Amino acid sequence: MECMGTYLNPNNDNFREFSVTGRYVDKTMLIDALNTYCIPDSEQKFVCVSRPRRFGKSIAGDVISAYYSKGADSKELFAPYKISKTKDFETHLNKYNVIAIDLNAMYAK
């Protein structure tokens, strides 16, 4: 029985598919906050991104995954968004191992 998908170093397909719909409101500065306050190579590398129901937790996870995952090349994907204008944009871009767990997959069937 398949109830949940686990993926190591996912690509950026989920964010790419959503971003081309024209419905994505740029929230990429969340990544700038993560780069500032939760530096991946420090002791403060864990973060909880919580939002109310139906407020974009899945897409926030897809954005974060597309930015950090070694399994993606996301420079062009993020080019139109605010994060690409920050001084540290390329510092952490696609340089980390990411584990993406889709808990919604078990409810989709």
MOSUL-V531650 format. One record per backbone hydrogen bond with DSSP energy under -1.0 kcal/mol. CO is the residue of the C=O (numbers start at 0). NH is the residue of the N-H. If there is no record, write none. Layout:
# MOSUL-V531650
((CO & NH) (CO & NH))
This chain:
# MOSUL-V531650
((4 & 101) (6 & 99) (11 & 15) (12 & 16) (13 & 17) (14 & 18) (15 & 19) (17 & 20) (26 & 29) (27 & 30) (28 & 32) (29 & 33) (30 & 34) (31 & 35) (32 & 36) (33 & 37) (38 & 41) (51 & 54) (55 & 59) (56 & 60) (57 & 61) (58 & 62) (59 & 63) (60 & 64) (61 & 65) (62 & 66) (63 & 67) (64 & 68) (66 & 93) (67 & 95) (68 & 71) (73 & 77) (77 & 80) (80 & 83) (81 & 84) (82 & 85) (85 & 88) (91 & 94) (95 & 69) (97 & 8) (99 & 6) (103 & 106) (103 & 107))
